[in-house]
């Protein structure tokens, strides 16, 4: 197993919160998160559950990266 994959698994297991954000709610709030980032604001501090979900859910992280890339172009 690659070291990065192992680190992500450990982070996912030990980083779990009692009430996790579901992906549908993540998708609803994601555009706002990206807009905050692009405006120079601390999106992670303003929307901590979104930030946490990005690090917990690889599929949603990919969507986040894609949206951020589109917004930056």
WOQUIHU-V704841 format. One record per pair of residues at least 4 apart in sequence whose C-alpha atoms are under 8 Angstrom apart, sorted by the first residue. I is the first residue (numbers start at 1). J is the second residue. Records with the same first field share a line. If there is no record, write none. Layout:
I=J, J
This chain:
1=5, 6
2=6
3=7
4=8
5=9
6=10
7=11
8=12
9=13
10=14
11=15, 56
12=16, 55, 56
15=56
16=20, 56
20=49, 53
21=25, 26, 49, 50, 53
22=26
23=27, 60
24=28
25=29
26=30, 50, 53, 60
27=31
29=33, 50
30=34, 50, 64
31=35, 67
32=36
33=37, 43, 44, 47, 50
34=38, 43, 64, 67, 68, 71
35=39
36=40, 41, 42, 43
37=41, 42, 43
38=72
42=46
43=47, 48, 51
44=48, 50, 51
47=51
48=52
49=53
50=54
51=55
52=56
53=57, 60, 61
54=58, 60, 61, 64
55=61
57=61
58=62
59=63
60=64
61=65
62=66
63=67
64=68
65=69
66=70
67=71
68=72
69=73
